[in-house]
Amino acid sequence: TASSDEDAEEWRPPKPKSKAPNKTARGTATGEKKTTPRAPRKPAAGRKTQAAKSLKDSEASVLAGMERKKLDNDYRRVSFIVSESYQRDRWADEGSSQAGLGVKKEEVDAEDFTFDEPCLKKQKTSAACMGKPTNLPSSEAQSLRNELNMNWDLIEVLSHLTCVERWVCANIIMLLREENTVPFMVRYRKDMINHMDADAVRDVQMVYEELCSLAKRTQSVVQTLKKDGVLTAELEQNLRSCRSADELDHVYSPYKKGSKLTKARRAKALGLEDAASALMNTPHTLDLRAWIKPGTEGLSSVEEVATGVEHILADMMAKDPETLTYVKTLCEKSFVSIQSSVSKSALKEKEQDIDKFQLYFDFTCNIQRIQPHQTLAINRGESLKILTVKVNIPDRVKSDFTRWCINNRWRPKTFAKEELHAIIRNAVEDSYKRLILPFLTRSYRTKLTSAAEKESIAMFVRNLRQRLLVCPVRGCVIMGVDPGFRHGCKLAILSPTSQILHTDVVYLHNSNQQREAEKLRHLMTKYSCNRVVIGNGTACRETESFFADLISRRYFHPLDVSYCITNEAGASIYSVSPEAVQEMPDLDPNLRSAVSIGRRVQDPLAELVKIDPKHIGIGTYQHDVSAGALKTALDGVVQECVSFVGVDINICSEILMRHVAGLNAGRARSITEWREQHGPFINREQLKLVKGMGPKSYQQCAGFIRINPQTLSRYALIYTAPEVPEKPAAKKGKGKTGVNVSTSFNPLDQTCIHPESYHVAQRYSTHKHTRTLEQQPTPLAKELARTLDTTPETLKLIIDGLTQPPGFDIRQIMTHTDFSCLYYNRHVLAV
């Protein structure tokens, strides 16, 4: 969006880049949308910060009643937040019972998890914090300052842009520099991040990375200008004071190679910079006639000298921080609008897509009220040269700005003649029209685009999380159906453990329907299959009608059959992917799609992680946002969901394992190879023996990995250890031979408790107040946490891990709220 200050060139939306877009301020994570930072506000009552206020008082006995109420709210938080209002498929049944589908409700406190709304980010308030206010260690802070080498404080700017307290920002920076993952921070470092949810932490992380990227680019610009010999001390200070990419481009653009020599630089080359300085500081001594040099272009007359001085002053005004801040303040108080209209070229050439943008042929909207999808639609129409777009700033802004400049900021320090005052007035008008107005236009367009991209990505994130966390349907044989007309309906019958029992093709939409129906009945009876999952693609309605008719006539009696419609987006792409070929090498791609459709209901999380999130059909305008930012956000959500649900390390696939916090494709492959060579993992500590698993990787992933004793029992029945030939002893200091690990099963390995807290869990289990704390946790929690030398957050996590039933899955709680809404009615298709 940078351009020369010579002309007010028309703005064009930037092409998607690989890096994340410039972040806008975010006050809360509750769905509020805004594009500019605003003053922090106190968190709403009833949130976690109520508990924070009570932590000032050390005497729990005096405030027992208040502590009980406030800490109770604190303990009922969740490591991550997801919306309850997600779309789910519903089992359709005609005269059949749903009793077999219900998941037994465990005796757990459903309020331990909150899925209704995201928690507020902590605002900068004077109240006591819930966690540990800390500052970066002096050596770390100094190293960070040396790396950035900017004129602003990173923590202060980060706190301002994200509306998060300084101490939380300092902790997040420290945790990120220590290579901690977001899921690990959200679950096991709650006290340090003030109970922020994963989305809020990712927002802070993205802004932090953007500021670091800005500092690196600034350093590169400084080096380039120094090499070109145009860097001055004042210019370097202006560059290092920039807080956004827009500001940096505004300062740097006149000095870019290939850009035209600006009017101000030409005037400075003629030596008129001293005359401009004299006009502002000592105008009574300035005589423009003394600067005349006959025969020299730009200095041959008083008028040319005055024009050169005007250009220098205009450039100074356009780059003055105080001046830019004032004009932005005026714009914020005025009605600034964005306007779009159909372009003449589009009308002349009659573009094919022109009708799609009819809503924006004569469109005007206040920039503070325009919706994100409208911004993206306007940008797309402009990029296709169908629309022309401009930002309208009221004339009152210009008049107020001119008056302020002449009477205040750019008023000469001493008496000046009328002709010198005229030069200043001309410079102000020239600066506003030629430099400041285009800068404001670019700034508004960039901010609107950034905010729209952010909201679009946020929608992707919300929808993806909802899809991944749909409760799995376990314990039954399922038939996956990929419907079709000409090439038939592809079938895949899957066991309760998602193993492929049978694949076939039936032609339900031709003249031999009776024969195909008998074939279906034979297959369903043979494999005791009573659940049918139909993809929502071509021929979905006809296939649904066919099954509904058979079920209504009790054609599959004595089986109690029901069906559902599920979203098959991405199934075809996955069926020809290298992962699908490796997993199902002998199957036709069409049959692989049927397998994927069935598995999406059996375990949505395990199946959908195999597909690129962009192909699941979870958002709009994905081609109009930054590809890098979208991928980063979606990968973060997948990692968050997989980690918080947890994986059974002895049965999970390598693809699923890649998305666990602290693991990657290489470590997942190493774990799979270790499992094949040595058998199942007996405990978490054995992960230290895996190639590539260092202390930091182990710390990040250990809490999200489960060792299920039932899986170990099944392994014991079918597993035979391979004969491994003896190898010579490894050289000292190489490999994992020096790692001593236990070979016995640890019951805590099947919980969410992190190995670093096992000693606390053991002391807690033998404490005399354990039973009382589990029944009435709030009164004794703080005191007991102090006794056990841990934090209340860690103690709460230990209590949850010890009281939750074996095999506890947070997705079960989500569906218990309204299981009948999990699947669509048979007359409604999932879209």
C-alpha positions in Angstrom: 0.0 0.0 0.0 3.0 2.3 0.1 3.3 4.9 -2.7 5.3 8.0 -3.5 4.2 11.2 -2.0 4.2 12.8 -5.4 0.6 11.8 -6.3 -2.4 10.6 -4.5 -2.5 7.3 -6.3 -5.6 5.2 -6.0 -5.4 2.5 -3.3 -5.5 -1.1 -4.3 -6.1 -4.0 -1.9 -2.9 -5.8 -1.1 -2.4 -9.3 -2.4 -2.5 -12.1 0.3 0.9 -12.5 1.9 2.4 -15.5 3.6 2.7 -13.7 6.9 -0.1 -12.7 9.3 -1.9 -9.4 8.7 -1.3 -6.4 10.9 -3.3 -6.9 14.1 -5.9 -4.6 15.2 -6.7 -4.0 18.9 -8.8 -6.5 20.6 -10.6 -5.6 23.8 -12.4 -8.9 24.5 -12.8 -12.3 23.0 -16.6 -12.3 23.3 -17.3 -11.5 19.6 -17.0 -7.7 19.8 -15.5 -6.4 16.6 -13.4 -3.2 16.4 -10.7 -1.8 14.3 -9.0 0.6 16.5 -7.6 0.4 20.1 -9.9 1.7 22.7 -9.6 2.4 26.4 -9.5 -0.7 28.5 -12.6 -1.4 30.4 -13.1 -3.4 33.6 -14.1 -7.0 33.1 -17.7 -7.8 33.6 -18.9 -8.9 37.0 -19.0 -12.6 37.6 -15.8 -13.3 35.7 -12.6 -14.6 37.0 -11.4 -11.1 38.0 -13.9 -11.1 40.9 -11.7 -13.8 42.4 -8.6 -11.7 41.6 -9.9 -8.8 43.8 -10.2 -11.0 46.8 -6.6 -12.2 46.6 -5.5 -8.9 48.1 -6.8 -10.1 51.5 -4.6 -12.7 53.1 -7.0 -13.5 55.9 -9.2 -16.2 54.4 -11.1 -16.6 57.7 -12.4 -13.0 57.6 -13.5 -13.2 54.0 -14.6 -16.9 53.9 -18.0 -16.1 52.5 -16.6 -13.9 49.7 -13.8 -16.4 48.9 -16.3 -19.2 48.6 -18.3 -17.4 46.0 -15.5 -15.9 44.1 -13.1 -18.8 44.0 -16.0 -21.1 43.0 -16.3 -19.0 39.8 -12.5 -19.3 39.3 -12.5 -23.0 39.6 -15.2 -23.4 37.1 -13.1 -22.4 34.2 -11.9 -24.4 31.2 -8.6 -24.7 29.5 -10.3 -23.6 26.2 -13.6 -22.2 25.2 -15.9 -23.4 22.4 -19.3 -22.2 21.4 -22.4 -24.3 22.2 -24.3 -23.1 19.2 -22.6 -25.3 16.6 -24.3 -27.3 13.9 -24.5 -31.0 14.3 -26.0 -33.9 12.4 -29.0 -35.7 13.9 -29.7 -39.3 13.6 -32.9 -39.7 11.7 -35.2 -42.5 12.8 -38.6 -43.6 11.7 -40.3 -45.6 14.4 -37.0 -46.8 15.9 -35.4 -46.3 19.3 -32.4 -44.1 19.9 -31.5 -45.8 23.2 -28.5 -47.4 21.7 -26.9 -44.1 20.7 -26.9 -42.4 24.0 -23.6 -42.0 25.8 -23.8 -42.8 29.5 -23.5 -39.7 31.5 -20.7 -39.8 33.9 -20.8 -38.4 37.4 -18.8 -35.3 36.8 -19.4 -31.7 37.4 -20.5 -30.3 34.0 -19.7 -26.8 35.2 -16.0 -27.7 35.2 -16.2 -26.8 31.5 -17.7 -23.8 29.9 -18.7 -23.9 26.3 -21.2 -21.1 26.1 -19.0 -18.1 25.5 -15.3 -17.2 25.4 -13.8 -15.6 28.5 -12.8 -11.9 28.6 -9.2 -11.0 28.1 -7.8 -9.5 31.2 -8.0 -5.7 31.1 -5.4 -3.3 32.5 -6.9 -2.5 35.9 -5.5 -1.5 39.2 -7.1 -4.5 40.9 -4.9 -7.3 42.1 -4.2 -10.0 39.5 -5.1 -13.6 39.7 -1.7 -14.9 38.6 1.9 -13.9 39.1 2.7 -10.4 38.1 6.3 -10.6 36.9 8.7 -8.7 34.8 11.1 -10.2 32.3 14.4 -11.0 33.9 16.8 -8.1 33.4 19.1 -10.0 31.1 16.1 -11.2 29.0 14.7 -7.7 28.8 18.0 -6.3 27.8 18.4 -8.9 25.2 15.0 -8.2 23.8 15.6 -4.5 23.7 18.9 -5.1 21.8 17.2 -7.4 19.3 14.4 -4.9 18.6 16.4 -1.6 18.8 13.2 0.5 18.6 12.2 3.7 20.3 9.2 2.1 22.0 8.8 -0.4 24.8 7.6 -3.8 23.4 5.6 -4.8 26.4 3.9 -1.4 26.6 3.0 -1.4 22.9 1.8 -5.0 23.1 -0.3 -4.3 26.1 -1.9 -1.3 24.4 -2.6 -3.1 21.1 -4.1 -6.2 22.8 -5.7 -4.6 25.9 -3.9 -7.2 28.1 -2.1 -6.2 31.3 1.6 -5.5 31.1 2.5 -8.4 33.5 0.5 -10.9 31.4 2.2 -9.7 28.2 5.6 -10.0 29.9 4.8 -13.5 31.0 3.6 -14.5 27.5 6.7 -13.1 25.9 8.9 -15.0 28.3 6.9 -18.3 27.7 7.0 -17.9 24.0 10.8 -17.2 24.0 11.1 -20.4 26.1 9.4 -22.3 23.2 6.2 -23.1 25.1 3.1 -24.0 23.0 -0.2 -22.2 23.4 -2.1 -25.4 24.6 0.6 -25.9 27.3 0.4 -22.4 28.5 -3.4 -22.4 28.6 -3.7 -25.6 30.6 -0.6 -25.7 32.7 0.4 -22.0 33.1 -2.9 -20.4 33.8 -1.6 -18.5 36.7 1.0 -16.8 34.5 -1.4 -15.8 31.7 -4.3 -14.8 34.0 -6.6 -17.6 32.8 -6.7 -16.3 29.2 -8.2 -18.7 26.6 -6.3 -20.1 23.7 -7.7 -17.6 21.2 -6.7 -14.6 23.3 -3.2 -16.0 23.8 -2.8 -16.6 20.1 -3.9 -13.0 19.5 -1.1 -11.7 21.8 1.3 -14.1 20.1 0.4 -12.8 16.6 0.8 -9.2 17.6 4.1 -9.9 19.3 5.4 -11.7 16.2 4.2 -8.7 14.1 6.0 -6.2 16.3 9.2 -8.3 16.1 8.8 -8.5 12.3 8.4 -4.8 12.2 11.6 -4.3 14.2 13.5 -6.5 11.8 12.2 -4.7 8.8 13.0 -1.4 10.3 16.5 -2.5 10.9 16.8 -3.7 7.3 15.5 -0.3 6.1 18.0 1.6 8.2 20.8 -0.5 6.8 19.6 0.1 3.2 19.3 3.9 3.7 22.7 4.0 5.4 24.2 2.1 2.5 22.6 4.6 0.0 24.0 7.5 2.0 20.6 9.2 2.7 20.2 8.2 6.3 20.1 11.1 8.8 19.8 11.0 12.6 16.3 12.5 12.3 15.2 10.0 9.7 16.5 7.1 11.7 14.6 8.3 14.8 11.4 8.6 12.7 11.9 5.0 11.4 12.5 3.5 14.8 9.5 5.3 16.2 7.1 3.6 13.8 4.6 1.2 15.4 3.0 -0.3 12.4 4.0 -1.3 8.9 1.8 1.5 7.5 3.8 4.1 9.4 7.1 2.6 8.3 6.0 2.6 4.7 4.9 6.2 4.9 8.3 7.3 6.2 10.4 5.1 4.0 8.5 5.3 0.7 10.1 8.6 -0.5 13.6 7.0 -0.1 12.9 3.7 -1.9 15.0 2.9 -4.9 13.1 3.5 -8.1 10.8 6.0 -6.6 10.7 9.5 -8.1 12.7 12.2 -6.4 10.1 13.9 -4.2 9.5 17.6 -4.3 10.8 18.0 -0.8 14.1 16.1 -1.6 14.6 18.3 -4.7 14.1 21.4 -2.6 16.5 20.1 0.0 19.1 19.3 -2.7 18.9 23.0 -3.6 19.8 23.9 0.0 16.4 25.3 1.0 16.2 23.2 4.2 17.9 26.0 6.1 15.4 28.5 4.7 12.5 26.4 5.9 14.0 26.0 9.3 14.6 29.8 9.5 10.9 30.4 8.5 9.7 28.4 11.5 12.3 29.5 14.1 13.5 33.0 13.1 11.2 34.3 10.4 12.2 38.0 11.1 15.7 37.2 9.8 14.5 35.4 6.6 14.9 37.1 3.3 13.8 35.0 0.4 15.5 37.2 -2.1 18.9 36.2 -0.6 18.3 32.6 -1.8 17.8 33.5 -5.4 20.4 32.1 -7.9 19.7 33.2 -11.4 20.0 30.4 -13.9 19.4 27.7 -11.3 16.2 25.8 -11.8 14.1 26.1 -8.6 16.0 29.2 -7.3 15.7 31.6 -10.2 12.9 33.7 -8.6 11.3 34.4 -5.3 8.3 32.4 -6.3 10.4 29.3 -7.0 12.2 29.7 -3.7 8.9 30.0 -1.8 7.6 26.9 -3.6 10.6 24.9 -2.5 10.2 26.0 1.1 6.5 25.1 0.9 7.4 21.6 -0.3 9.9 21.1 2.5 7.4 22.3 5.2 4.7 20.1 3.6 6.9 17.0 3.9 7.8 17.9 7.5 4.1 18.2 8.4 3.2 14.9 6.8 5.8 13.1 8.8 5.3 14.8 12.1 3.8 12.4 14.7 1.9 15.1 16.6 0.4 16.4 13.4 -0.7 13.0 12.2 -2.1 12.2 15.6 -4.2 15.4 15.6 -5.6 14.8 12.1 -6.5 11.2 13.0 -8.3 12.5 16.1 -10.3 14.9 13.9 -11.2 12.0 11.6 -12.4 9.8 14.6 -14.8 12.6 15.6 -16.2 13.0 12.0 -18.3 11.0 9.6 -15.7 9.2 7.5 -17.3 6.9 4.9 -16.2 4.5 2.3 -17.9 4.6 -1.1 -18.0 2.2 -4.0 -19.5 2.5 -7.5 -19.4 0.5 -10.7 -16.4 1.3 -12.9 -16.7 2.7 -16.4 -14.5 -0.1 -17.8 -16.8 -2.8 -16.3 -19.9 -1.2 -17.9 -18.1 -0.9 -21.2 -16.6 -4.4 -21.3 -19.7 -6.0 -19.7 -17.8 -8.2 -17.3 -19.3 -11.7 -16.6 -19.1 -11.2 -12.8 -20.6 -7.8 -12.8 -24.0 -8.9 -11.5 -22.5 -10.4 -8.4 -21.5 -6.9 -7.2 -24.8 -5.1 -7.8 -25.2 -4.3 -4.1 -22.0 -2.2 -4.3 -22.7 -0.2 -7.5 -23.9 2.7 -5.4 -22.7 1.9 -1.8 -21.8 4.2 1.0 -21.2 3.3 4.6 -19.6 4.8 7.7 -16.2 3.1 8.1 -17.1 2.4 11.8 -20.2 0.5 10.8 -19.2 -1.4 7.7 -19.3 -5.2 8.1 -16.3 -7.4 7.4 -17.9 -9.3 4.6 -18.7 -6.0 2.9 -15.1 -4.9 3.1 -13.9 -8.1 1.5 -16.6 -8.0 -1.2 -15.6 -4.4 -2.1 -11.9 -5.4 -2.2 -12.7 -8.3 -4.5 -14.8 -6.1 -6.8 -12.0 -3.6 -6.9 -9.3 -6.2 -7.7 -11.5 -7.4 -10.6 -11.8 -3.8 -11.8 -15.6 -3.9 -11.5 -15.8 -1.4 -8.6 -14.0 1.9 -7.9 -13.6 2.7 -4.2 -12.8 5.9 -2.3 -12.8 7.1 1.3 -14.7 10.3 1.9 -13.3 12.6 4.7 -15.5 15.6 5.5 -14.2 19.1 4.5 -14.6 20.2 8.1 -11.6 18.0 8.9 -9.5 20.0 6.5 -10.6 23.4 7.8 -10.1 22.4 11.5 -6.7 20.9 10.6 -5.5 23.9 8.7 -6.6 26.3 11.5 -4.8 24.2 14.1 -1.6 24.0 12.1 -1.4 27.7 11.4 -2.4 28.9 14.9 -0.6 26.2 16.9 1.7 23.5 15.8 3.3 25.2 12.8 3.1 28.8 13.9 6.4 30.8 13.6 8.1 31.4 16.9 8.6 35.1 16.2 7.0 37.8 14.1 6.7 36.9 10.4 5.7 38.9 7.4 2.4 38.2 5.6 4.2 36.7 2.7 5.8 34.2 5.0 2.5 33.4 6.6 1.1 32.7 3.1 3.9 30.2 2.6 2.9 28.3 5.7 -0.8 28.3 4.7 0.1 27.0 1.3 2.3 24.4 2.8 -0.5 23.2 5.1 -3.0 22.9 2.3 -0.4 21.2 0.0 0.6 18.8 2.8 -3.0 17.8 3.5 -4.1 17.4 -0.1 -1.0 15.8 -1.6 0.4 13.8 1.4 -1.8 13.5 4.4 -5.1 12.7 2.7 -3.7 9.8 0.6 -2.0 8.5 3.8 -5.3 8.6 5.7 -7.0 6.9 2.8 -4.4 4.1 2.7 -4.5 3.8 6.4 -8.3 3.4 6.6 -8.4 0.9 3.7 -5.6 -1.1 5.3 -7.3 -1.1 8.7 -10.6 -2.1 7.3 -9.0 -4.9 5.3 -7.0 -6.1 8.3 -10.1 -6.1 10.5 -12.2 -8.0 7.9 -9.5 -10.6 7.4 -9.3 -11.0 11.1 -13.0 -11.6 11.5 -13.0 -14.0 8.5 -10.2 -16.0 10.1 -12.0 -15.9 13.4 -15.1 -17.4 11.7 -13.0 -20.1 10.3 -11.5 -20.8 13.7 -14.9 -20.9 15.4 -16.4 -23.2 12.8 -13.4 -25.5 12.7 -13.4 -25.9 16.5 -17.1 -26.8 16.4 -16.6 -29.4 13.8 -13.7 -31.0 15.5 -15.3 -31.2 18.9 -18.5 -32.9 17.8 -19.0 -35.9 20.1 -17.9 -39.2 18.6 -20.4 -42.0 18.2 -18.8 -45.2 19.5 -19.7 -48.8 20.1 -21.6 -49.5 16.9 -21.0 -50.7 13.4 -21.5 -47.9 10.8 -22.2 -47.9 7.1 -20.7 -44.9 5.3 -22.5 -43.9 2.1 -21.0 -41.6 -0.6 -24.1 -41.0 -2.7 -24.2 -40.8 -6.5 -26.4 -41.3 -9.6 -24.5 -42.6 -12.6 -21.6 -44.3 -10.8 -23.7 -45.6 -7.9 -23.5 -45.1 -4.2 -20.2 -46.2 -2.6 -20.5 -48.1 0.7 -18.0 -48.8 3.5 -19.0 -50.8 6.6 -16.8 -49.9 9.5 -16.3 -51.7 12.8 -16.8 -49.9 16.2 -13.0 -49.3 16.1 -13.2 -47.8 12.5 -11.7 -50.9 10.9 -12.9 -51.5 7.3 -15.1 -54.6 7.3 -16.5 -54.4 3.7 -16.8 -52.0 0.8 -19.2 -52.1 -2.1 -21.1 -50.1 -4.7 -24.9 -50.2 -5.0 -27.1 -48.5 -7.7 -30.1 -47.2 -5.8 -31.5 -44.8 -8.4 -32.2 -47.1 -11.4 -34.7 -49.8 -12.3 -33.2 -52.5 -10.1 -34.0 -50.9 -6.7 -35.5 -54.0 -5.2 -32.3 -56.1 -5.9 -30.1 -53.3 -4.4 -32.4 -53.1 -1.4 -32.0 -56.9 -0.8 -28.2 -56.4 -1.1 -28.3 -53.7 1.5 -30.3 -55.9 3.9 -27.9 -58.8 3.5 -24.9 -56.6 4.3 -26.5 -54.9 7.3 -27.6 -58.2 8.7 -24.3 -59.9 8.1 -22.3 -57.2 9.9 -25.0 -56.2 12.4 -24.9 -52.7 11.1 -27.7 -50.4 12.4 -26.3 -46.9 11.7 -26.1 -45.4 8.2 -24.1 -42.2 7.5 -24.9 -40.4 4.2 -22.8 -37.7 2.7 -24.5 -34.5 1.7 -23.2 -34.4 -1.9 -24.8 -35.3 -5.2 -27.9 -37.6 -4.9 -28.0 -37.1 -1.2 -31.8 -36.3 -1.1 -32.7 -39.3 -3.3 -30.4 -41.6 -1.3 -31.9 -40.3 2.0 -35.4 -40.9 0.7 -34.5 -44.5 -0.3 -33.2 -45.3 3.2 -36.1 -43.5 4.9 -38.6 -45.6 2.9 -36.9 -48.9 3.8 -36.7 -47.9 7.5 -40.4 -46.8 7.6 -41.4 -50.3 6.3 -39.1 -52.0 8.9 -37.3 -53.6 6.0 -34.2 -54.3 8.1 -36.1 -56.0 10.9 -35.0 -57.2 13.4 -32.3 -54.5 13.2 -33.2 -51.1 14.6 -31.7 -49.0 11.8 -31.3 -45.2 11.8 -29.4 -42.8 9.6 -27.9 -39.3 9.5 -26.7 -36.8 7.0 -23.1 -35.5 7.5 -21.0 -32.9 5.7 -18.7 -34.6 3.2 -16.6 -31.5 2.3 -13.0 -32.5 1.6 -13.7 -36.2 1.4 -12.9 -36.4 -2.3 -9.7 -34.4 -1.9 -8.6 -36.6 1.0 -9.4 -39.8 -1.0 -6.5 -39.1 -3.4 -4.1 -37.6 -0.9 -0.8 -39.4 -0.1 -2.1 -40.1 3.5 -5.2 -41.9 2.2 -3.1 -43.9 -0.3 -0.8 -44.9 2.5 -3.6 -45.8 4.8 -5.8 -47.6 2.3 -3.5 -48.6 -0.6 -5.8 -51.3 -2.1 -9.1 -49.2 -2.2 -10.5 -47.2 -5.0 -10.5 -43.5 -4.3 -14.3 -43.4 -4.4 -14.5 -46.1 -1.7 -12.0 -44.2 0.4 -14.5 -41.3 0.4 -17.2 -43.6 1.8 -14.8 -44.7 4.5 -14.0 -41.1 5.4 -17.7 -40.2 5.6 -18.4 -43.0 8.0 -15.4 -42.2 10.2 -16.4 -38.5 10.5 -19.2 -39.7 12.7 -17.3 -42.3 14.6 -14.5 -39.9 15.6 -14.7 -36.5 13.9 -11.5 -35.2 15.4 -9.4 -38.2 14.3 -10.7 -38.1 10.8 -10.9 -34.4 10.1 -7.3 -33.7 11.1 -6.3 -35.7 8.0 -7.9 -33.0 5.8 -6.6 -29.5 5.1 -9.0 -27.3 7.2 -9.5 -25.0 4.2 -11.2 -27.9 2.4 -13.7 -28.7 5.1 -16.1 -25.9 4.1 -16.0 -23.9 7.3 -15.8 -20.3 6.2 -16.1 -17.7 3.4 -13.7 -15.4 1.5 -10.8 -17.8 2.2 -9.1 -16.7 -1.0 -9.3 -13.0 0.0 -7.4 -13.3 3.3 -3.8 -13.9 4.0 -3.0 -17.5 3.3 -0.3 -17.6 5.9 -2.4 -16.1 8.6 -5.3 -18.5 7.9 -3.1 -21.5 7.9 -1.4 -20.5 11.2 -4.8 -19.9 12.9 -6.3 -23.1 11.7 -3.3 -25.2 12.6 -3.3 -23.6 16.0 -7.0 -24.6 16.5 -6.3 -28.2 15.4 -3.4 -28.4 17.8 -5.6 -27.0 20.6 -8.5 -29.4 20.1 -6.3 -32.5 19.7 -4.2 -31.6 22.7 -7.1 -30.7 25.0 -9.0 -33.9 24.1 -5.9 -36.0 24.5 -4.6 -38.9 22.5 -4.1 -42.6 23.5 -0.4 -42.9 22.5 -0.7 -46.6 21.9 -3.5 -46.6 19.3 -3.7 -43.1 17.8 -2.6 -42.6 14.2 0.6 -40.9 13.2 -1.4 -38.1 11.5 -3.3 -37.4 14.7 -0.2 -37.5 16.7 1.4 -34.7 14.6 -1.0 -32.2 16.0 -0.3 -32.8 19.7 1.4 -29.8 21.2 5.2 -30.3 21.3 5.1 -32.9 18.5 5.6 -32.7 14.8 5.8 -35.0 11.8 9.3 -36.3 12.6 8.6 -36.9 16.3 5.3 -38.6 15.5 7.0 -40.9 13.1 9.7 -41.7 15.7 7.0 -42.6 18.2 5.2 -44.8 15.8 8.5 -46.6 14.9 9.4 -47.0 18.6 5.9 -48.5 19.2 6.3 -51.0 16.4 9.8 -52.0 17.6 9.3 -52.1 21.4 5.5 -52.6 21.8 3.1 -50.3 23.7 4.2 -47.5 25.9 3.8 -48.5 29.6 4.1 -45.0 30.9 4.7 -41.4 29.8 8.3 -41.5 30.9 9.1 -43.9 28.1 8.6 -41.1 25.7 12.0 -39.8 26.7 13.5 -42.9 24.9 12.1 -41.8 21.6 14.5 -40.3 19.0 14.2 -36.5 18.8 12.2 -36.2 22.1 14.2 -33.7 24.1 13.3 -32.2 27.6 11.3 -29.3 26.1 9.3 -31.5 23.7 8.5 -33.9 26.4 7.4 -31.1 28.7 5.0 -29.7 26.1 3.4 -33.0 25.0 3.4 -35.2 28.1 0.3 -33.8 29.7 -1.8 -34.3 26.5 -0.8 -38.0 26.0 -2.7 -40.8 27.7 -1.7 -44.3 28.7 -4.9 -46.2 28.7 -4.8 -49.5 30.8 -7.5 -51.0 28.7 -5.4 -50.5 25.6 -2.4 -52.1 27.3 -4.6 -55.1 28.2 -5.6 -55.6 24.6 -2.0 -55.2 23.5 -0.9 -57.9 25.9 -3.2 -60.4 24.2 -2.2 -59.8 20.6 1.3 -58.3 20.8 4.4 -60.4 20.4 7.7 -58.6 20.8 9.9 -58.8 17.7 13.2 -60.5 17.9 15.8 -57.7 17.8 19.4 -58.7 17.1 21.9 -57.6 19.7 23.8 -54.5 18.8 27.1 -53.3 20.1 26.9 -50.9 22.9 26.5 -47.3 21.8 29.3 -44.9 22.4 29.1 -42.9 25.5 27.0 -39.7 25.1 25.2 -40.8 22.0 21.6 -42.0 21.6 19.2 -42.5 24.5 21.1 -45.2 26.3 21.8 -42.9 29.3 18.1 -42.2 30.0 16.8 -44.1 33.0 13.0 -44.6 32.9 10.5 -46.7 34.9 8.9 -49.7 33.2 5.9 -49.8 35.5 2.4 -48.4 34.8 1.5 -45.1 36.5 -2.2 -44.5 37.1 -1.7 -40.8 36.7 -0.6 -41.3 33.1 -4.2 -41.7 32.1 -5.2 -38.3 33.5 -4.7 -34.7 32.4 -2.3 -34.1 35.3 1.2 -33.2 34.0 4.2 -35.3 35.1 5.7 -32.2 36.6 2.9 -32.2 39.2 2.9 -35.9 40.1 4.6 -35.2 43.4 1.9 -32.7 44.3 -0.9 -35.1 43.3 0.7 -37.8 45.5 0.9 -35.5 48.5 -2.7 -34.3 47.8 -4.1 -37.9 47.7 -2.7 -38.5 51.2 -3.8 -35.2 52.7 -6.4 -35.3 55.5 -8.6 -32.7 53.8 -8.7 -34.5 50.4 -12.3 -35.8 50.8 -13.5 -32.5 52.1 -11.9 -30.5 49.3 -13.4 -32.8 46.6 -16.9 -32.3 48.1 -16.5 -28.6 48.9 -13.4 -27.3 47.1 -13.5 -23.6 47.5 -13.0 -22.9 51.2 -9.8 -25.0 51.6 -8.3 -24.7 48.1 -6.2 -21.7 48.6 -4.8 -22.8 52.0 -4.2 -26.4 50.8 -2.4 -25.1 47.6 -0.1 -23.1 49.8 0.5 -26.2 52.0 1.3 -28.4 49.0 3.6 -25.7 47.6 1.6 -25.2 44.4 -0.9 -22.8 42.8 -4.7 -23.0 43.1 -4.8 -23.5 39.4 -2.6 -26.6 39.5 -4.5 -28.0 42.5 -7.8 -27.6 40.6 -6.3 -29.4 37.6 -5.1 -32.2 39.9 -8.6 -32.5 41.5 -10.2 -32.7 38.1 -7.8 -35.4 36.9 -8.3 -37.5 40.0 -12.1 -37.2 40.1 -12.9 -37.6 36.4 -13.8 -41.2 35.4 -11.4 -43.3 33.3 -11.5 -42.5 29.6 -13.1 -39.1 30.3 -13.6 -37.1 27.1 -14.6 -33.5 27.2 -16.6 -34.0 24.0 -19.1 -36.1 25.9 -20.0 -33.1 28.1 -20.8 -31.1 24.9 -23.3 -33.6 23.6 -25.0 -34.2 26.9 -26.5 -30.7 26.8 -28.9 -31.7 24.0 -28.1 -35.0 22.4 -31.2 -34.8 20.2 -29.6 -31.8 18.4 -26.4 -33.7 17.5 -27.8 -34.9 14.2 -30.2 -33.4 11.8 -33.7 -34.5 11.4 -34.2 -36.8 8.4 -36.1 -34.2 6.5 -33.2 -31.6 6.9 -29.9 -31.8 5.1 -26.6 -30.6 6.5 -25.3 -27.9 4.3 
